[in-house]
């Protein structure tokens, strides 16, 4: 089997790339030939298919000029370069299936239609809400918003959801409407939703039988439970409003003296928060062994998100290390953490509830061990990488077999008319 994996970044840019590279490594380990497709970038990992990658493009500095906005809108909808290269890649490699991850804006959903026209089945993993939310986050002015879920994408303009900019909001509105008219997402054979919450969120865009829930997975052979306890709370994530970091810091400020909080991550709020909370240990951006050690020694992990998280790897990883998680009851998080069994859940933004849950855990090491052990067991039973990979391969085989049978049937019909 040959599988083409399309993702605009070919380096570890975020959670979607972490999942994509996990799957890529698994496929290659089983003898599946993997064909890569992405943007050119000096940070890219090595690939035999770099010559097919498209030019690097960013839309963060979109001009306010009318002509420039029109050109940007066209490029968001359809990339001639990406279509040309994906057709060449499919023709020259003879892939059996294309799996798309984060393709929006730069590669564009136009590559979906291009692959389908060449008889290649397409899988799309939803790492965010883009098909149902033009700004992909389900956030309006920092608050959770699902106004576009029923298909009225003009809400993105009404709310100026794209960074408060009317021009950028109009651009994303045009993109969303045109993709629906072109049927780009509708051409996908199967959609992978990493949570039941995501499945429900996009139900108006995709037929229920085309959406399959496959949770993200953790390599439980590589990640082992840790009995180390350094007597501190750990936050892992971006320092931005929707992550609830401000709520966590306020809750921590009201906890008993001596309770340590360590914050790993960077973001737009970092400078302000460092100045405002001098008693908190800000670790900055850490990865690899340094990150592993700080997780292994944590007493518990705080995930105070205030936006609709999908299936955050930070939660699964924390549970895999045998750490109890105190997390917001929002998005797909309640599908991972069982309140009172493998962790604690609280209402997003509720500072007092967060403080009470954290204090209870920090005051009771036996409770931490009990919840942490249950968290590890839950990952082994429901969110292991083996389970994820088996379900993924099962989906691939179904689609490839169906495509080959359809091709044989078509060839037989053609022969009968000669």
KOLGU-124453 format. One record per atom (N, C-alpha, C): residue in one letter; x, y, z. Coordinates in pm, whole numbers, padded with zeros to 5 digits, always signed. Example, Ala and Ser with C-alpha at 12.3 -4.5 7.8 and 13.67 -1.06 7.14 Angstrom:
A+01319-00569+00780A+01230-00450+00780A+01320-00330+00780S+01285-00225+00708S+01367-00106+00714S+01290+00003+00787
***
This chain:
X+00085-00120+00000X+00000+00000+00000X+00088+00125+00000X+00046+00225-00078X+00114+00354-00079X+00017+00461-00030X+00061+00538+00069X-00025+00641+00127X+00043+00777+00115X-00030+00871+00058X+00018+01009+00047X-00032+01088+00168X+00059+01147+00245X+00022+01227+00361X+00043+01374+00328X-00064+01453+00334X-00057+01595+00302X-00078+01679+00427X+00017+01766+00455X+00009+01857+00569X+00097+01977+00535X+00049+02098+00558X+00124+02214+00510X+00261+02229+00575X+00276+02180+00698X+00405+02184+00765X+00467+02045+00767X+00597+02038+00740X+00666+01910+00748X+00773+01916+00857X+00740+01984+00963X+00822+01988+01084X+00724+01991+01201X+00773+01972+01322X+00685+01959+01438X+00639+02097+01485X+00538+02148+01420X+00487+02282+01448X+00385+02284+01561X+00314+02174+01582X+00210+02170+01685X+00153+02031+01701X+00036+02025+01766X-00026+01897+01794X-00064+01817+01671X-00111+01887+01566X-00152+01816+01445X-00033+01748+01379X+00083+01816+01383X+00204+01756+01325X+00253+01639+01410X+00237+01648+01542X+00276+01538+01631X+00199+01411+01594X+00068+01426+01573X-00015+01312+01534X+00023+01262+01396X+00043+01356+01303X+00078+01318+01166X+00208+01239+01160X+00311+01286+01231X+00438+01215+01228X+00431+01081+01301X+00348+01072+01404X+00325+00942+01470X+00272+00842+01369X+00170+00883+01295X+00108+00794+01197X+00206+00760+01086X+00280+00858+01043X+00379+00835+00937X+00483+00732+00980X+00533+00745+01102X+00633+00649+01153X+00573+00508+01160X+00449+00499+01206X+00384+00368+01216X+00371+00304+01078X+00321+00380+00982X+00301+00325+00848X+00432+00273+00789X+00536+00351+00803X+00666+00311+00748X+00719+00186+00818X+00689+00174+00948X+00737+00057+01024X+00668-00071+00981X+00549-00060+00921X+00473-00177+00878X+00494-00208+00729X+00583-00132+00665X+00612-00158+00524X+00529-00078+00426X+00440+00008+00477X+00363+00095+00389X+00455+00203+00334X+00448+00226+00205X+00528+00334+00145X+00456+00466+00165X+00522+00561+00229X+00462+00691+00258X+00518+00796+00163X+00427+00871+00103X+00462+00980+00012X+00424+01111+00080X+00518+01204+00088X+00496+01329+00162X+00457+01443+00069X+00373+01534+00123X+00337+01655+00049X+00317+01768+00147X+00389+01880+00128X+00384+01991+00222X+00435+02118+00155X+00463+02222+00237X+00525+02344+00188X+00677+02335+00207X+00748+02407+00123X+00892+02420+00141X+00919+02500+00268X+01017+02458+00346X+01053+02532+00468X+01188+02480+00516X+01272+02571+00562X+01405+02532+00607X+01401+02444+00731X+01287+02446+00803X+01271+02364+00922X+01222+02223+00891X+01190+02194+00767X+01136+02064+00729X+01230+01949+00762X+01171+01835+00796X+01249+01712+00809X+01284+01661+00670X+01374+01565+00663X+01415+01510+00534X+01301+01431+00470X+01290+01442+00339X+01190+01367+00263X+01240+01345+00121X+01207+01229+00066X+01243+01198-00072X+01160+01282-00171X+01053+01346-00120X+00957+01411-00210X+00960+01564-00201X+01071+01619-00149X+01082+01763-00132X+01062+01839-00262X+01104+01783-00372X+01093+01852-00501X+00947+01876-00542X+00854+01803-00481X+00712+01821-00512X+00646+01925-00421X+00713+01963-00313X+00654+02055-00216X+00629+02193-00279X+00525+02261-00231X+00489+02392-00288X+00564+02503-00215X+00565+02621-00278X+00632+02736-00219X+00568+02775-00086X+00649+02826+00004X+00600+02867+00135X+00518+02994+00123X+00401+02994+00186X+00313+03110+00178X+00251+03137+00315X+00245+03263+00353X+00185+03302+00481X+00078+03408+00455X-00030+03402+00534X-00139+03498+00519X-00153+03588+00641X-00052+03588+00727X-00062+03667+00850X-00055+03817+00823X+00006+03855+00712X+00021+03998+00683X-00065+04040+00564X-00189+03992+00561X-00278+04023+00450X-00300+04174+00437X-00282+04228+00318X-00300+04371+00293X-00447+04408+00296X-00473+04536+00322X-00611+04585+00325X-00660+04628+00188X-00572+04628+00088X-00614+04669-00045X-00716+04573-00104X-00812+04627-00179X-00920+04545-00234X-00866+04438-00328X-00774+04477-00418X-00719+04382-00514X-00641+04273-00442X-00564+04314-00341X-00485+04217-00265X-00576+04119-00192X-00686+04170-00134X-00779+04082-00063X-00843+03983-00159X-00874+04028-00281X-00934+03940-00381X-00837+03828-00418X-00711+03864-00440X-00611+03764-00474X-00592+03664-00360X-00591+03717-00238X-00575+03629-00122X-00692+03534-00110X-00814+03583-00135X-00934+03500-00127X-00925+03386-00227X-00880+03417-00349X-00868+03314-00453X-00767+03208-00411X-00653+03253-00355X-00548+03159-00314X-00589+03074-00196X-00674+03129-00108X-00724+03051+00005X-00813+02937-00042X-00884+02961-00152X-00981+02864-00204X-00915+02760-00293X-00825+02807-00379X-00766+02718-00480X-00620+02752-00502X-00534+02655-00487X-00392+02673-00514X-00357+02597-00642X-00335+02671-00748X-00299+02608-00876X-00170+02529-00864X-00076+02584-00789X+00052+02517-00771X+00033+02384-00697X-00047+02387-00589X-00068+02264-00511X-00139+02158-00594X-00238+02199-00671X-00311+02104-00756X-00218+02043-00860X-00137+02127-00923X-00043+02079-01024X+00054+01978-00965X+00108+02010-00848X+00207+01923-00786X+00146+01794-00732X+00024+01803-00677X-00038+01682-00623X-00075+01586-00735X-00117+01642-00849X-00147+01555-00964X-00021+01486-01015X+00088+01561-01022X+00215+01503-01067X+00263+01397-00970X+00248+01426-00842X+00292+01332-00738X+00212+01203-00744X+00081+01214-00757X-00005+01095-00764X+00026+01013-00889X+00042+01082-01001X+00069+01013-01127X+00202+00938-01123X+00304+01001-01064X+00438+00944-01068X+00464+00842-00957X+00382+00841-00852X+00402+00745-00743X+00296+00637-00737X+00179+00662-00798X+00072+00561-00797X+00020+00531-00659X-00005+00634-00580X-00051+00613-00442X-00192+00552-00441X-00222+00481-00331X-00352+00415-00316X-00452+00502-00240X-00401+00597-00160X-00489+00676-00074X-00417+00805-00034X-00494+00913-00015X-00437+01038+00035X-00500+01071+00169X-00414+01098+00269X-00460+01135+00402X-00419+01280+00428X-00519+01368+00442X-00494+01510+00465X-00504+01542+00613X-00415+01625+00659X-00419+01676+00796X-00447+01827+00788X-00351+01908+00819X-00369+02054+00818X-00333+02107+00679X-00431+02123+00593X-00406+02164+00454X-00463+02301+00423X-00537+02362+00516X-00610+02485+00489X-00516+02600+00452X-00567+02686+00366X-00506+02813+00326X-00386+02798+00234X-00285+02719+00271X-00168+02709+00186X-00181+02598+00081X-00208+02475+00123X-00229+02367+00026X-00370+02373-00031X-00464+02412+00051X-00607+02432+00019X-00679+02300-00007X-00809+02295+00021X-00889+02175-00006X-00902+02142-00155X-00848+02228-00242X-00853+02198-00385X-00777+02069-00416X-00681+02030-00332X-00607+01906-00359X-00695+01784-00335X-00801+01801-00254X-00894+01690-00232X-00964+01655-00363X-01016+01757-00428X-01087+01733-00556X-00991+01680-00662X-00867+01728-00661X-00769+01681-00759X-00741+01532-00741X-00727+01488-00617X-00702+01346-00591X-00822+01261-00630X-00941+01308-00595X-01062+01233-00628X-01080+01218-00778X-01046+01321-00853X-01057+01315-00999X-00963+01210-01057X-00858+01177-00983X-00763+01076-01028X-00793+00939-00967X-00909+00927-00902X-00952+00798-00849X-00889+00759-00718X-00831+00855-00645X-00765+00825-00517X-00858+00860-00401X-00891+00764-00315X-00975+00795-00199X-00902+00888-00102X-00980+00972-00031X-00923+01075+00055X-00976+01064+00197X-00885+01071+00293X-00918+01078+00436X-00876+01215+00487X-00957+01276+00572X-00924+01405+00632X-00936+01395+00783X-00828+01425+00855X-00833+01432+01000X-00862+01575+01043X-00962+01592+01128X-01000+01725+01176X-00927+01756+01307X-00820+01832+01296X-00748+01876+01415X-00810+02003+01472X-00896+02067+01394X-00967+02186+01439X-01103+02190+01370X-01174+02304+01385X-01314+02311+01342X-01333+02381+01208X-01229+02389+01127X-01232+02470+01005X-01354+02446+00915X-01395+02323+00886X-01512+02305+00798X-01641+02363+00853X-01648+02382+00986X-01770+02436+01048X-01749+02574+01109X-01627+02626+01103X-01595+02757+01160X-01486+02821+01075X-01516+02929+01004X-01417+02990+00915X-01286+03027+00982X-01288+03061+01113X-01163+03095+01181X-01105+02974+01254X-01168+02859+01244X-01127+02726+01288X-01124+02703+01439X-01136+02808+01521X-01122+02793+01666X-01254+02786+01742X-01366+02821+01677X-01494+02837+01746X-01482+02939+01859X-01410+03049+01829X-01396+03159+01923X-01436+03290+01857X-01512+03372+01930X-01545+03507+01885X-01506+03604+01996X-01412+03690+01963X-01362+03786+02062X-01324+03718+02194X-01261+03602+02180X-01211+03531+02298X-01311+03443+02368X-01434+03438+02320X-01537+03354+02384X-01583+03243+02288X-01623+03131+02347X-01668+03018+02266X-01791+03058+02185X-01789+03024+02057X-01898+03059+01966X-01919+02946+01866X-02043+02903+01850X-02076+02799+01752X-02180+02849+01652X-02185+02981+01632X-02288+03042+01547X-02283+02992+01403X-02165+02953+01354X-02151+02909+01215X-02180+02761+01196X-02204+02690+01306X-02220+02544+01299X-02340+02503+01215X-02442+02593+01207X-02560+02559+01127X-02544+02597+00981X-02425+02647+00942X-02398+02677+00803X-02407+02823+00764X-02446+02910+00857X-02453+03054+00827X-02317+03116+00853X-02227+03107+00754X-02091+03153+00772X-02079+03305+00780X-02186+03378+00747X-02177+03524+00754X-02159+03573+00899X-02182+03484+00993X-02159+03520+01133X-02015+03560+01159X-01922+03508+01078X-01782+03544+01097X-01760+03691+01065X-01841+03745+00973X-01834+03887+00939X-01903+03970+01046X-02021+03925+01087X-02095+03998+01190X-02013+04015+01318X-01940+03910+01353X-01863+03915+01477X-01720+03961+01460X-01681+03990+01334X-01540+04026+01307X-01447+03928+01378X-01471+03801+01354X-01404+03696+01430X-01255+03681+01396X-01214+03727+01280X-01074+03714+01239X-00993+03831+01294X-00947+03817+01416X-00862+03917+01481X-00928+04055+01488X-01062+04057+01488X-01132+04184+01495X-01131+04261+01365X-01078+04203+01259X-01066+04271+01130X-01183+04238+01039X-01251+04341+00991X-01362+04320+00898X-01312+04262+00766X-01198+04314+00717X-01144+04266+00589X-01106+04119+00596X-01035+04079+00701X-00994+03939+00714X-01114+03848+00736X-01214+03900+00807X-01335+03820+00832X-01411+03797+00702X-01420+03900+00617X-01485+03886+00486X-01410+03784+00401X-01278+03791+00407X-01197+03699+00327X-01225+03554+00366X-01231+03528+00496X-01257+03391+00543X-01401+03349+00517X-01492+03445+00518X-01632+03416+00483X-01641+03371+00337X-01576+03444+00249X-01577+03408+00106X-01518+03269+00088X-01407+03243+00156X-01344+03111+00144X-01440+03000+00186X-01507+03018+00301X-01596+02914+00354X-01713+02888+00259X-01771+02995+00206X-01885+02980+00115X-01843+02911-00014X-01729+02951-00068X-01683+02891-00194X-01647+02743-00176X-01584+02709-00064X-01552+02568-00043X-01678+02483-00035X-01784+02540+00023X-01910+02466+00031X-01972+02452-00109X-01967+02560-00188X-02022+02553-00324X-01945+02456-00411X-01813+02451-00392X-01729+02360-00470X-01738+02216-00421X-01790+02199-00300X-01802+02065-00244X-01668+02003-00207X-01573+02087-00166X-01438+02037-00136X-01438+01934-00024X-01498+01969+00088X-01500+01877+00201X-01595+01761+00176X-01701+01787+00101X-01799+01683+00071X-01738+01571-00014X-01625+01602-00081X-01559+01502-00166X-01475+01403-00085X-01452+01433+00043X-01373+01345+00128X-01448+01213+00151X-01375+01102+00141X-01439+00972+00161X-01469+00945+00308X-01371+00973+00395X-01392+00954+00537X-01323+01067+00613X-01393+01114+00716X-01340+01217+00805X-01308+01152+00938X-01188+01178+00988X-01151+01129+01120X-01172+01241+01220X-01259+01216+01318X-01281+01309+01428X-01210+01251+01550X-01112+01322+01608X-01040+01269+01724X-01120+01272+01854X-01246+01315+01848X-01332+01314+01966X-01477+01309+01921X-01563+01259+02007X-01706+01262+01978X-01757+01405+01971X-01694+01493+02049X-01733+01634+02046X-01709+01691+01907X-01596+01660+01847X-01567+01708+01711X-01667+01649+01612X-01699+01522+01626X-01796+01458+01538X-01928+01533+01540X-01975+01569+01659X-02101+01643+01673X-02089+01783+01614X-01972+01845+01631X-01952+01983+01588X-01961+01998+01436X-01926+01892+01361X-01924+01903+01215X-02035+01823+01149X-02132+01780+01229X-02236+01690+01178X-02319+01754+01068X-02332+01888+01069X-02408+01955+00965X-02331+01967+00834X-02200+01942+00838X-02118+01952+00717X-02092+01816+00653X-02088+01713+00734X-02059+01579+00685X-02169+01482+00726X-02203+01391+00637X-02300+01287+00672X-02243+01203+00786X-02327+01164+00882X-02278+01090+01000X-02198+00965+00965X-02237+00895+00858X-02168+00771+00825X-02031+00794+00761X-01998+00920+00734X-01867+00951+00676X-01768+01000+00781X-01813+01016+00906X-01726+01063+01014X-01698+00949+01111X-01571+00920+01131X-01533+00811+01222X-01449+00868+01335X-01485+00836+01457X-01410+00882+01574X-01291+00789+01595X-01171+00845+01585X-01047+00774+01620X-00967+00867+01711X-00961+00833+01837X-00892+00918+01934X-00742+00920+01907X-00678+01032+01941X-00532+01038+01937X-00476+00933+02033X-00356+00887+02005X-00300+00779+02086X-00161+00810+02140X-00128+00745+02249X+00003+00762+02313X+00079+00630+02308X+00208+00639+02279X+00294+00521+02277X+00323+00480+02422X+00248+00385+02472X+00260+00346+02614X+00385+00262+02641X+00455+00223+02534X+00583+00155+02553X+00694+00257+02579X+00682+00372+02517X+00782+00477+02534X+00755+00562+02659X+00627+00590+02686X+00590+00672+02801X+00550+00580+02915X+00627+00585+03024X+00603+00499+03139X+00549+00581+03256X+00465+00519+03341X+00416+00592+03459X+00531+00629+03552X+00522+00748+03611X+00627+00797+03699X+00578+00807+03843X+00660+00759+03935X+00627+00770+04077X+00693+00892+04140X+00769+00966+04062X+00835+01086+04112X+00732+01196+04139X+00750+01268+04248X+00658+01375+04283X+00737+01492+04343X+00753+01596+04262X+00830+01713+04305X+00750+01817+04378X+00624+01784+04412X+00537+01874+04488X+00511+02006+04416X+00472+01996+04289X+00433+02116+04216X+00325+02086+04113X+00248+02189+04082X+00146+02184+03976X+00215+02225+03847X+00181+02159+03739X+00243+02191+03611X+00137+02230+03508X+00164+02340+03437X+00081+02381+03323X+00164+02363+03197X+00105+02296+03098X+00170+02276+02968X+00084+02338+02860X+00137+02434+02787X+00057+02488+02678X+00092+02631+02643X+00018+02681+02548X+00038+02817+02499X-00011+02918+02602X+00060+03028+02612X+00021+03134+02705X-00064+03236+02630X-00191+03199+02614X-00287+03282+02540X-00422+03273+02611X-00510+03372+02592X-00634+03379+02669X-00721+03254+02664X-00736+03193+02544X-00829+03080+02532X-00781+02956+02608X-00655+02954+02648X-00601+02839+02722X-00630+02847+02871X-00686+02959+02917X-00725+02971+03057X-00610+02992+03153X-00494+03031+03103X-00377+03048+03188X-00399+03157+03293X-00472+03262+03258X-00499+03369+03354X-00582+03316+03471X-00683+03235+03441X-00766+03175+03546X-00682+03088+03639X-00590+03011+03581X-00503+02925+03662X-00414+03008+03754X-00356+03114+03701X-00266+03196+03783X-00342+03266+03895X-00464+03308+03868X-00546+03370+03973X-00583+03269+04080X-00615+03147+04038X-00648+03041+04134X-00527+03007+04220X-00412+02997+04157X-00290+02965+04230X-00255+03072+04332X-00280+03198+04297X-00249+03309+04388X-00330+03300+04517X-00444+03229+04513X-00531+03217+04630X-00507+03088+04707X-00414+03004+04660X-00386+02878+04729X-00293+02902+04846X-00280+02800+04931X-00197+02813+05050X-00053+02843+05011X+00014+02917+05099X+00152+02955+05072X+00241+02832+05055X+00331+02842+04962X+00424+02733+04939X+00384+02639+04828X+00262+02652+04775X+00219+02567+04664X+00287+02615+04536X+00368+02528+04478X+00445+02568+04359X+00364+02546+04231X+00380+02638+04139X+00322+02626+04005X+00432+02652+03904X+00449+02557+03814X+00547+02572+03706X+00472+02578+03574X+00512+02671+03489X+00443+02696+03363X+00539+02672+03247X+00508+02575+03163X+00590+02543+03046X+00518+02586+02920X+00575+02680+02848X+00513+02727+02725X+00542+02875+02702X+00511+02919+02584X+00526+03060+02548X+00398+03107+02480X+00390+03237+02455X+00272+03290+02389X+00260+03440+02410X+00155+03499+02355X+00140+03645+02358X+00127+03705+02498X+00086+03626+02597X+00068+03679+02732X+00193+03664+02820X+00295+03602+02767X+00410+03564+02851X+00473+03683+02924X+00504+03789+02855X+00572+03903+02918X+00488+03964+03030X+00358+03980+03004X+00268+04039+03104X+00257+03948+03226X+00241+03819+03202X+00220+03725+03313X+00346+03710+03398X+00461+03710+03336X+00586+03700+03412X+00600+03817+03509X+00560+03936+03462X+00571+04055+03547X+00467+04055+03658X+00347+04003+03628X+00236+04010+03723X+00242+03900+03828X+00306+03786+03794X+00308+03673+03887X+00453+03627+03911X+00528+03703+03988X+00670+03671+04010X+00694+03543+04090X+00592+03494+04160X+00609+03373+04241X+00587+03244+04163X+00552+03259+04035X+00532+03143+03948X+00660+03116+03869X+00695+02989+03851X+00813+02952+03773X+00776+02937+03625X+00817+03033+03545X+00793+03027+03400X+00914+02962+03334X+00891+02846+03273X+01000+02767+03217X+01027+02798+03071X+00936+02871+03006X+00951+02898+02863X+00921+02775+02780X+00973+02774+02658X+00948+02661+02566X+01049+02551+02594X+01002+02435+02634X+01091+02321+02658X+01039+02200+02582X+01130+02117+02537X+01095+01997+02460X+01186+01882+02502X+01161+01767+02441X+01249+01652+02458X+01262+01605+02602X+01386+01572+02641X+01412+01517+02775X+01377+01615+02885X+01400+01745+02859X+01368+01846+02960X+01219+01847+02990X+01137+01837+02885X+00992+01833+02903X+00949+01705+02973X+01009+01595+02932X+00976+01466+02996X+01003+01471+03145X+01118+01525+03184X+01154+01529+03326X+01059+01616+03406X+01018+01729+03349X+00930+01819+03424X+00791+01760+03441X+00746+01678+03344X+00618+01608+03357X+00629+01496+03459X+00738+01418+03451X+00756+01304+03541X+00757+01346+03688X+00807+01465+03716X+00820+01509+03855X+00703+01593+03904X+00605+01617+03819X+00489+01698+03859X+00398+01620+03953X+00328+01692+04039X+00227+01630+04126X+00097+01612+04052X+00061+01711+03972X-00059+01704+03889X-00044+01803+03774X-00128+01787+03673X-00122+01873+03554X-00252+01953+03546X-00239+02083+03524X-00356+02170+03510X-00379+02203+03363X-00501+02177+03315X-00541+02209+03177X-00667+02296+03186X-00655+02427+03208X-00771+02512+03235X-00832+02577+03112X-00839+02506+03001X-00881+02561+02872X-01019+02628+02878X-01032+02733+02798X-01159+02805+02788X-01205+02813+02643X-01162+02716+02564X-01212+02700+02428X-01234+02551+02405X-01303+02517+02298X-01343+02378+02273X-01225+02294+02225X-01147+02247+02321X-01038+02156+02288X-01094+02033+02217X-01014+01977+02127X-01058+01862+02050X-01020+01733+02123X-00897+01688+02105X-00846+01571+02178X-00701+01603+02215X-00681+01690+02313X-00546+01742+02341X-00447+01635+02385X-00336+01628+02314X-00231+01532+02349X-00172+01563+02486X-00176+01689+02528X-00122+01725+02660X-00194+01649+02771X-00324+01629+02757X-00402+01555+02855X-00365+01407+02852X-00361+01350+02732X-00329+01207+02718X-00189+01178+02768X-00093+01265+02735X+00045+01244+02779X+00056+01250+02931X-00010+01349+02992X-00007+01360+03138X-00062+01234+03203X-00175+01185+03152X-00235+01063+03206X-00143+00943+03184X-00073+00941+03071X+00019+00832+03041X+00134+00824+03140X+00175+00939+03191X+00281+00942+03292X+00227+00912+03432X+00097+00883+03440X+00037+00851+03569X+00012+00974+03655X-00016+01087+03589X-00040+01211+03662X-00188+01247+03658X-00247+01282+03773X-00386+01326+03771X-00397+01461+03701X-00502+01478+03624X-00523+01601+03548X-00642+01677+03605X-00622+01806+03627X-00732+01895+03664X-00762+01979+03540X-00876+01956+03478X-00904+02016+03348X-01044+02073+03339X-01061+02164+03244X-01192+02224+03219X-01286+02123+03158X-01413+02132+03196X-01517+02047+03138X-01565+02114+03009X-01486+02096+02902X-01514+02166+02777X-01463+02085+02659X-01529+02098+02544X-01486+02028+02424X-01477+01878+02444X-01367+01819+02395X-01349+01674+02406X-01280+01628+02531X-01243+01721+02621X-01169+01683+02742X-01246+01584+02831X-01379+01602+02853X-01451+01506+02939X-01453+01363+02884X-01420+01346+02756X-01410+01211+02701X-01280+01143+02744X-01184+01222+02787X-01055+01170+02829X-01047+01154+02980X-01088+01256+03054X-01076+01259+03200X-01210+01228+03264X-01211+01128+03352X-01331+01094+03428X-01322+01162+03565X-01415+01250+03592X-01410+01327+03717X-01418+01236+03839X-01323+01253+03928X-01321+01175+04051X-01263+01036+04036X-01231+00997+03912X-01178+00862+03888X-01034+00869+03836X-01013+00946+03730X-00878+00957+03673X-00829+01101+03672X-00905+01189+03735X-00869+01330+03739X-00986+01412+03791X-00981+01542+03769X-01087+01631+03815X-01126+01726+03703X-01257+01752+03694X-01309+01845+03595X-01376+01962+03666X-01369+02080+03604X-01434+02197+03661X-01490+02283+03548X-01583+02371+03581X-01644+02459+03481X-01541+02559+03431X-01525+02574+03299X-01427+02667+03244X-01442+02808+03302X-01330+02866+03342X-01331+03001+03394X-01366+03012+03541X-01403+02901+03606X-01441+02903+03746X-01316+02893+03833X-01264+03007+03871X-01138+03014+03945X-01146+02939+04079X-01258+02955+04148X-01272+02893+04279X-01275+02740+04269X-01349+02689+04171X-01356+02544+04153X-01220+02487+04117X-01147+02559+04034X-01012+02516+03996X-00922+02514+04120X-00928+02619+04200X-00846+02627+04321X-00877+02512+04418X-01005+02483+04438X-01046+02378+04531X-00994+02242+04486X-01007+02213+04356X-00960+02085+04304X-00809+02071+04315X-00738+02177+04281X-00591+02173+04289X-00546+02158+04434X-00608+02234+04525X-00569+02229+04665X-00594+02091+04724X-00706+02031+04687X-00739+01897+04737X-00632+01797+04695X-00588+01804+04571X-00485+01713+04523X-00351+01739+04589X-00315+01866+04602X-00184+01899+04659X-00177+01866+04809X-00291+01858+04873X-00294+01826+05016X-00303+01676+05044X-00319+01594+04940X-00344+01451+04961X-00264+01369+04860X-00144+01328+04898X-00060+01253+04804X-00117+01115+04771X-00193+01054+04862X-00254+00924+04834X-00362+00938+04726X-00436+01048+04729X-00536+01073+04626X-00469+01094+04491X-00355+01165+04492X-00282+01186+04367X-00239+01053+04307X-00188+00965+04391X-00142+00835+04341X-00258+00752+04288X-00370+00756+04359X-00487+00679+04318X-00540+00727+04182X-00559+00858+04167X-00611+00912+04040X-00509+00894+03928X-00381+00910+03961X-00277+00894+03860X-00271+00752+03806X-00284+00653+03894X-00283+00514+03850X-00403+00484+03761X-00517+00539+03797X-00639+00519+03717X-00625+00588+03581X-00558+00703+03579X-00537+00775+03454X-00450+00694+03359X-00344+00636+03412X-00256+00553+03330X-00331+00433+03273X-00408+00366+03356X-00485+00251+03311X-00583+00290+03201X-00644+00408+03216X-00740+00454+03115X-00673+00477+02980X-00553+00531+02982X-00479+00551+02857X-00447+00417+02793X-00401+00322+02873X-00367+00190+02819X-00488+00123+02754X-00605+00141+02814X-00725+00072+02766X-00794+00142+02650X-00785+00276+02646X-00866+00350+02549X-00788+00444+02456X-00669+00488+02495X-00600+00590+02416X-00455+00554+02385X-00431+00425+02365X-00295+00381+02329X-00271+00407+02181X-00144+00422+02146X-00108+00443+02006X-00137+00317+01924X-00122+00199+01985X-00154+00075+01913X-00300+00074+01870X-00388+00113+01959X-00530+00115+01926X-00557+00216+01814X-00498+00333+01826X-00515+00436+01723X-00467+00384+01587X-00349+00325+01585X-00291+00277+01459X-00374+00164+01398X-00423+00073+01480X-00504-00037+01428X-00633+00014+01366X-00696+00111+01429X-00820+00167+01375X-00793+00245+01247X-00679+00314+01243X-00641+00388+01122X-00617+00292+01005X-00541+00187+01029X-00512+00092+00923X-00638+00020+00876X-00728-00009+00967X-00855-00071+00930X-00933+00020+00835X-00933+00150+00864X-01001+00246+00777X-00935+00252+00640X-00803+00258+00637X-00729+00260+00510X-00766+00139+00424X-00762+00022+00485X-00789-00101+00408X-00929-00101+00349X-01026-00056+00427X-01164-00049+00378X-01173+00040+00254X-01112+00158+00261X-01124+00253+00151X-01046+00208+00028X-00926+00153+00049X-00845+00108-00065X-00911-00012-00133X-00963-00104-00053X-01033-00221-00110X-01154-00177-00190X-01232-00083-00135X-01350-00034-00206X-01311+00034-00336X-01202+00113-00334X-01158+00184-00454X-01111+00086-00561X-01041-00020-00520X-00992-00119-00617X-01107-00197-00677X-01207-00230-00594X-01323-00302-00647X-01401-00215-00745X-01413-00087-00714X-01482+00005-00804X-01407+00019-00935X-01274+00019-00928X-01191+00031-01048X-01205-00094-01136X-01207-00213-01070X-01225-00337-01146X-01361-00341-01212X-01463-00296-01140X-01598-00295-01196X-01606-00202-01316X-01542-00084-01303X-01541+00013-01411X-01469-00043-01532X-01354-00111-01509X-01277-00169-01618X-01356-00278-01689X-01431-00357-01610X-01513-00464-01668X-01621-00406-01755X-01684-00297-01713X-01788-00233-01793X-01731-00180-01922X-01610-00119-01913X-01547-00064-02033X-01518-00177-02133X-01471-00294-02082X-01437-00406-02168X-01562-00461-02236X-01675-00464-02164X-01797-00524-02218X-01855-00443-02331X-01813-00318-02342X-01870-00232-02449X-01783-00232-02574X-01668-00301-02569X-01578-00301-02685X-01634-00385-02799
***
